[in-house]
C-alpha cells in the first residue's frame, strides 16, 4: 500500500471503466449529443470515461489499505452494464454533469457495488459503504441542463474494476479482475 502514498488520497476512487472500443463509441455519442443539445462544455476524453463506485478521497493510509483489501477479497463473475438514457444532474451552478444513466441494465452493477460495500464494511469502512449510488457515466459538464432522454442502449462487459488517481488525467494504480 505504500506505493499509493506518493499520490495522496485526495483524488482516489474505485471505478469500472469501459473497454477502449466502447469508450470511443461513448465519446462519439457524446459528441453528437453535445451538438444536438447545444452544449458548450468540453467532452470527457475516452480514457477518462468511468462509473465511480466509491470515492476514497481523504482516507488515511490505513483505511485506503482496508478498501484495497476489500477489493481483493471480492469474488464475482464478469457482468454486463447497459445505459439507455441521458440526463443532466443538478451539480454546481454553471457546471451541470450531463450523463448516461439507466435502470434495468445496471442491476448487476448495483449488486456488485453492494457486495463491494459489504466487503468494505467488514474492514471497518461502514460509513463509506453506506453512501448513495446512482450509476452513471459523465459525458461533459455544462452550464445548461437537459431533461432525461432515451437513447439506443450502450454498454459493455465489466471484467475488472480499478483504483483511479485523478489529476491531470486518470492513472490506474491497481486493478482487480472479476472471477467467480
SEGU-24505 format. One record per residue (C-alpha): residue number from 0; chain; x, y, z. Coordinates in steps of 0.25 Angstrom, whole numbers, plus 5000, padded with zeros to 4 digits. Layout:
<vexbas>
vexba num = NUM, cadena = A, c1 = X, c2 = Y, c3 = Z $
...
</vexbas>
This chain:
<vexbas>
vexba num = 0, cadena = A, c1 = 5000, c2 = 5000, c3 = 5000 $
vexba num = 1, cadena = A, c1 = 5012, c2 = 5009, c3 = 5002 $
vexba num = 2, cadena = A, c1 = 5013, c2 = 5010, c3 = 4987 $
vexba num = 3, cadena = A, c1 = 5000, c2 = 5019, c3 = 4987 $
vexba num = 4, cadena = A, c1 = 5005, c2 = 5029, c3 = 4998 $
vexba num = 5, cadena = A, c1 = 5012, c2 = 5038, c3 = 4988 $
vexba num = 6, cadena = A, c1 = 4999, c2 = 5040, c3 = 4981 $
vexba num = 7, cadena = A, c1 = 4992, c2 = 5045, c3 = 4993 $
vexba num = 8, cadena = A, c1 = 4977, c2 = 5041, c3 = 4995 $
vexba num = 9, cadena = A, c1 = 4970, c2 = 5054, c3 = 4991 $
vexba num = 10, cadena = A, c1 = 4966, c2 = 5049, c3 = 4977 $
vexba num = 11, cadena = A, c1 = 4965, c2 = 5034, c3 = 4978 $
vexba num = 12, cadena = A, c1 = 4953, c2 = 5025, c3 = 4975 $
vexba num = 13, cadena = A, c1 = 4949, c2 = 5011, c3 = 4971 $
vexba num = 14, cadena = A, c1 = 4942, c2 = 5010, c3 = 4957 $
vexba num = 15, cadena = A, c1 = 4938, c2 = 5002, c3 = 4946 $
vexba num = 16, cadena = A, c1 = 4943, c2 = 5006, c3 = 4932 $
vexba num = 17, cadena = A, c1 = 4938, c2 = 5003, c3 = 4918 $
vexba num = 18, cadena = A, c1 = 4948, c2 = 4995, c3 = 4909 $
vexba num = 19, cadena = A, c1 = 4955, c2 = 5004, c3 = 4899 $
vexba num = 20, cadena = A, c1 = 4945, c2 = 5002, c3 = 4887 $
vexba num = 21, cadena = A, c1 = 4933, c2 = 5005, c3 = 4896 $
vexba num = 22, cadena = A, c1 = 4939, c2 = 5017, c3 = 4901 $
vexba num = 23, cadena = A, c1 = 4941, c2 = 5022, c3 = 4887 $
vexba num = 24, cadena = A, c1 = 4927, c2 = 5019, c3 = 4884 $
vexba num = 25, cadena = A, c1 = 4922, c2 = 5026, c3 = 4896 $
vexba num = 26, cadena = A, c1 = 4931, c2 = 5038, c3 = 4893 $
vexba num = 27, cadena = A, c1 = 4925, c2 = 5039, c3 = 4878 $
vexba num = 28, cadena = A, c1 = 4911, c2 = 5038, c3 = 4884 $
vexba num = 29, cadena = A, c1 = 4914, c2 = 5049, c3 = 4894 $
vexba num = 30, cadena = A, c1 = 4920, c2 = 5058, c3 = 4882 $
vexba num = 31, cadena = A, c1 = 4906, c2 = 5056, c3 = 4875 $
vexba num = 32, cadena = A, c1 = 4898, c2 = 5059, c3 = 4887 $
vexba num = 33, cadena = A, c1 = 4907, c2 = 5071, c3 = 4890 $
vexba num = 34, cadena = A, c1 = 4903, c2 = 5077, c3 = 4877 $
vexba num = 35, cadena = A, c1 = 4889, c2 = 5073, c3 = 4878 $
vexba num = 36, cadena = A, c1 = 4887, c2 = 5080, c3 = 4892 $
vexba num = 37, cadena = A, c1 = 4896, c2 = 5092, c3 = 4888 $
vexba num = 38, cadena = A, c1 = 4905, c2 = 5089, c3 = 4900 $
vexba num = 39, cadena = A, c1 = 4918, c2 = 5097, c3 = 4901 $
vexba num = 40, cadena = A, c1 = 4925, c2 = 5088, c3 = 4911 $
vexba num = 41, cadena = A, c1 = 4937, c2 = 5080, c3 = 4908 $
vexba num = 42, cadena = A, c1 = 4935, c2 = 5065, c3 = 4905 $
vexba num = 43, cadena = A, c1 = 4941, c2 = 5056, c3 = 4915 $
vexba num = 44, cadena = A, c1 = 4953, c2 = 5048, c3 = 4908 $
vexba num = 45, cadena = A, c1 = 4950, c2 = 5034, c3 = 4905 $
vexba num = 46, cadena = A, c1 = 4961, c2 = 5029, c3 = 4914 $
vexba num = 47, cadena = A, c1 = 4955, c2 = 5036, c3 = 4926 $
vexba num = 48, cadena = A, c1 = 4941, c2 = 5031, c3 = 4924 $
vexba num = 49, cadena = A, c1 = 4937, c2 = 5022, c3 = 4936 $
vexba num = 50, cadena = A, c1 = 4926, c2 = 5019, c3 = 4946 $
vexba num = 51, cadena = A, c1 = 4930, c2 = 5023, c3 = 4960 $
vexba num = 52, cadena = A, c1 = 4928, c2 = 5012, c3 = 4971 $
vexba num = 53, cadena = A, c1 = 4934, c2 = 5018, c3 = 4983 $
vexba num = 54, cadena = A, c1 = 4941, c2 = 5031, c3 = 4986 $
vexba num = 55, cadena = A, c1 = 4954, c2 = 5028, c3 = 4994 $
vexba num = 56, cadena = A, c1 = 4958, c2 = 5043, c3 = 4995 $
vexba num = 57, cadena = A, c1 = 4963, c2 = 5048, c3 = 5008 $
vexba num = 58, cadena = A, c1 = 4964, c2 = 5034, c3 = 5015 $
vexba num = 59, cadena = A, c1 = 4976, c2 = 5031, c3 = 5024 $
vexba num = 60, cadena = A, c1 = 4986, c2 = 5021, c3 = 5018 $
vexba num = 61, cadena = A, c1 = 4981, c2 = 5010, c3 = 5028 $
vexba num = 62, cadena = A, c1 = 4967, c2 = 5012, c3 = 5022 $
vexba num = 63, cadena = A, c1 = 4971, c2 = 5012, c3 = 5008 $
vexba num = 64, cadena = A, c1 = 4979, c2 = 4999, c3 = 5010 $
vexba num = 65, cadena = A, c1 = 4966, c2 = 4993, c3 = 5016 $
vexba num = 66, cadena = A, c1 = 4958, c2 = 4998, c3 = 5004 $
vexba num = 67, cadena = A, c1 = 4968, c2 = 4991, c3 = 4995 $
vexba num = 68, cadena = A, c1 = 4968, c2 = 4978, c3 = 5003 $
vexba num = 69, cadena = A, c1 = 4953, c2 = 4978, c3 = 5002 $
vexba num = 70, cadena = A, c1 = 4954, c2 = 4979, c3 = 4987 $
vexba num = 71, cadena = A, c1 = 4964, c2 = 4968, c3 = 4987 $
vexba num = 72, cadena = A, c1 = 4954, c2 = 4958, c3 = 4994 $
vexba num = 73, cadena = A, c1 = 4943, c2 = 4961, c3 = 4985 $
vexba num = 74, cadena = A, c1 = 4938, c2 = 4949, c3 = 4976 $
vexba num = 75, cadena = A, c1 = 4928, c2 = 4951, c3 = 4965 $
vexba num = 76, cadena = A, c1 = 4927, c2 = 4947, c3 = 4951 $
vexba num = 77, cadena = A, c1 = 4928, c2 = 4958, c3 = 4940 $
vexba num = 78, cadena = A, c1 = 4915, c2 = 4965, c3 = 4937 $
vexba num = 79, cadena = A, c1 = 4908, c2 = 4973, c3 = 4926 $
vexba num = 80, cadena = A, c1 = 4904, c2 = 4988, c3 = 4928 $
vexba num = 81, cadena = A, c1 = 4895, c2 = 4996, c3 = 4919 $
vexba num = 82, cadena = A, c1 = 4892, c2 = 5011, c3 = 4919 $
vexba num = 83, cadena = A, c1 = 4879, c2 = 5015, c3 = 4912 $
vexba num = 84, cadena = A, c1 = 4876, c2 = 5029, c3 = 4915 $
vexba num = 85, cadena = A, c1 = 4884, c2 = 5043, c3 = 4916 $
vexba num = 86, cadena = A, c1 = 4881, c2 = 5054, c3 = 4926 $
vexba num = 87, cadena = A, c1 = 4887, c2 = 5065, c3 = 4933 $
vexba num = 88, cadena = A, c1 = 4889, c2 = 5065, c3 = 4948 $
vexba num = 89, cadena = A, c1 = 4888, c2 = 5077, c3 = 4957 $
vexba num = 90, cadena = A, c1 = 4903, c2 = 5079, c3 = 4960 $
vexba num = 91, cadena = A, c1 = 4909, c2 = 5093, c3 = 4963 $
vexba num = 92, cadena = A, c1 = 4903, c2 = 5105, c3 = 4957 $
vexba num = 93, cadena = A, c1 = 4908, c2 = 5106, c3 = 4943 $
vexba num = 94, cadena = A, c1 = 4915, c2 = 5093, c3 = 4944 $
vexba num = 95, cadena = A, c1 = 4904, c2 = 5082, c3 = 4942 $
vexba num = 96, cadena = A, c1 = 4908, c2 = 5068, c3 = 4939 $
vexba num = 97, cadena = A, c1 = 4902, c2 = 5062, c3 = 4926 $
vexba num = 98, cadena = A, c1 = 4902, c2 = 5047, c3 = 4928 $
vexba num = 99, cadena = A, c1 = 4898, c2 = 5033, c3 = 4923 $
vexba num = 100, cadena = A, c1 = 4888, c2 = 5026, c3 = 4932 $
vexba num = 101, cadena = A, c1 = 4880, c2 = 5014, c3 = 4932 $
vexba num = 102, cadena = A, c1 = 4872, c2 = 5005, c3 = 4941 $
vexba num = 103, cadena = A, c1 = 4870, c2 = 4990, c3 = 4937 $
vexba num = 104, cadena = A, c1 = 4883, c2 = 4989, c3 = 4930 $
vexba num = 105, cadena = A, c1 = 4890, c2 = 4994, c3 = 4943 $
vexba num = 106, cadena = A, c1 = 4884, c2 = 4984, c3 = 4953 $
vexba num = 107, cadena = A, c1 = 4897, c2 = 4975, c3 = 4953 $
vexba num = 108, cadena = A, c1 = 4906, c2 = 4987, c3 = 4955 $
vexba num = 109, cadena = A, c1 = 4897, c2 = 4992, c3 = 4967 $
vexba num = 110, cadena = A, c1 = 4898, c2 = 4978, c3 = 4973 $
vexba num = 111, cadena = A, c1 = 4913, c2 = 4978, c3 = 4970 $
vexba num = 112, cadena = A, c1 = 4915, c2 = 4991, c3 = 4977 $
vexba num = 113, cadena = A, c1 = 4907, c2 = 4986, c3 = 4989 $
vexba num = 114, cadena = A, c1 = 4916, c2 = 4973, c3 = 4990 $
vexba num = 115, cadena = A, c1 = 4928, c2 = 4982, c3 = 4990 $
vexba num = 116, cadena = A, c1 = 4921, c2 = 4991, c3 = 5001 $
vexba num = 117, cadena = A, c1 = 4919, c2 = 4979, c3 = 5009 $
vexba num = 118, cadena = A, c1 = 4934, c2 = 4975, c3 = 5008 $
vexba num = 119, cadena = A, c1 = 4938, c2 = 4989, c3 = 5011 $
vexba num = 120, cadena = A, c1 = 4928, c2 = 4990, c3 = 5024 $
vexba num = 121, cadena = A, c1 = 4935, c2 = 4977, c3 = 5029 $
vexba num = 122, cadena = A, c1 = 4948, c2 = 4984, c3 = 5028 $
vexba num = 123, cadena = A, c1 = 4943, c2 = 4996, c3 = 5037 $
vexba num = 124, cadena = A, c1 = 4938, c2 = 5005, c3 = 5025 $
vexba num = 125, cadena = A, c1 = 4923, c2 = 5004, c3 = 5028 $
vexba num = 126, cadena = A, c1 = 4921, c2 = 5019, c3 = 5027 $
vexba num = 127, cadena = A, c1 = 4928, c2 = 5019, c3 = 5013 $
vexba num = 128, cadena = A, c1 = 4920, c2 = 5007, c3 = 5009 $
vexba num = 129, cadena = A, c1 = 4906, c2 = 5013, c3 = 5012 $
vexba num = 130, cadena = A, c1 = 4907, c2 = 5025, c3 = 5002 $
vexba num = 131, cadena = A, c1 = 4896, c2 = 5026, c3 = 4992 $
vexba num = 132, cadena = A, c1 = 4899, c2 = 5021, c3 = 4978 $
vexba num = 133, cadena = A, c1 = 4894, c2 = 5026, c3 = 4964 $
vexba num = 134, cadena = A, c1 = 4901, c2 = 5018, c3 = 4954 $
vexba num = 135, cadena = A, c1 = 4905, c2 = 5028, c3 = 4942 $
vexba num = 136, cadena = A, c1 = 4916, c2 = 5031, c3 = 4932 $
vexba num = 137, cadena = A, c1 = 4919, c2 = 5046, c3 = 4932 $
vexba num = 138, cadena = A, c1 = 4920, c2 = 5051, c3 = 4917 $
vexba num = 139, cadena = A, c1 = 4922, c2 = 5066, c3 = 4920 $
vexba num = 140, cadena = A, c1 = 4919, c2 = 5078, c3 = 4929 $
vexba num = 141, cadena = A, c1 = 4911, c2 = 5090, c3 = 4924 $
vexba num = 142, cadena = A, c1 = 4904, c2 = 5102, c3 = 4929 $
vexba num = 143, cadena = A, c1 = 4891, c2 = 5097, c3 = 4923 $
vexba num = 144, cadena = A, c1 = 4884, c2 = 5085, c3 = 4927 $
vexba num = 145, cadena = A, c1 = 4874, c2 = 5076, c3 = 4919 $
vexba num = 146, cadena = A, c1 = 4863, c2 = 5066, c3 = 4923 $
vexba num = 147, cadena = A, c1 = 4864, c2 = 5051, c3 = 4923 $
vexba num = 148, cadena = A, c1 = 4864, c2 = 5046, c3 = 4909 $
vexba num = 149, cadena = A, c1 = 4864, c2 = 5031, c3 = 4903 $
vexba num = 150, cadena = A, c1 = 4876, c2 = 5027, c3 = 4895 $
vexba num = 151, cadena = A, c1 = 4880, c2 = 5014, c3 = 4888 $
vexba num = 152, cadena = A, c1 = 4886, c2 = 5005, c3 = 4899 $
vexba num = 153, cadena = A, c1 = 4901, c2 = 5006, c3 = 4900 $
vexba num = 154, cadena = A, c1 = 4908, c2 = 4996, c3 = 4909 $
vexba num = 155, cadena = A, c1 = 4920, c2 = 4987, c3 = 4912 $
vexba num = 156, cadena = A, c1 = 4924, c2 = 4975, c3 = 4920 $
vexba num = 157, cadena = A, c1 = 4930, c2 = 4979, c3 = 4933 $
vexba num = 158, cadena = A, c1 = 4942, c2 = 4969, c3 = 4935 $
vexba num = 159, cadena = A, c1 = 4950, c2 = 4977, c3 = 4945 $
vexba num = 160, cadena = A, c1 = 4950, c2 = 4990, c3 = 4954 $
vexba num = 161, cadena = A, c1 = 4961, c2 = 4999, c3 = 4957 $
vexba num = 162, cadena = A, c1 = 4967, c2 = 5009, c3 = 4967 $
vexba num = 163, cadena = A, c1 = 4968, c2 = 5022, c3 = 4960 $
vexba num = 164, cadena = A, c1 = 4976, c2 = 5034, c3 = 4963 $
vexba num = 165, cadena = A, c1 = 4970, c2 = 5046, c3 = 4956 $
vexba num = 166, cadena = A, c1 = 4979, c2 = 5058, c3 = 4954 $
vexba num = 167, cadena = A, c1 = 4982, c2 = 5063, c3 = 4940 $
vexba num = 168, cadena = A, c1 = 4977, c2 = 5050, c3 = 4934 $
vexba num = 169, cadena = A, c1 = 4974, c2 = 5037, c3 = 4940 $
vexba num = 170, cadena = A, c1 = 4984, c2 = 5027, c3 = 4945 $
vexba num = 171, cadena = A, c1 = 4980, c2 = 5013, c3 = 4949 $
vexba num = 172, cadena = A, c1 = 4988, c2 = 5010, c3 = 4961 $
vexba num = 173, cadena = A, c1 = 4982, c2 = 4996, c3 = 4963 $
vexba num = 174, cadena = A, c1 = 4972, c2 = 4987, c3 = 4956 $
vexba num = 175, cadena = A, c1 = 4964, c2 = 4975, c3 = 4961 $
vexba num = 176, cadena = A, c1 = 4959, c2 = 4965, c3 = 4951 $
vexba num = 177, cadena = A, c1 = 4945, c2 = 4959, c3 = 4953 $
vexba num = 178, cadena = A, c1 = 4945, c2 = 4944, c3 = 4955 $
vexba num = 179, cadena = A, c1 = 4935, c2 = 4935, c3 = 4961 $
</vexbas>
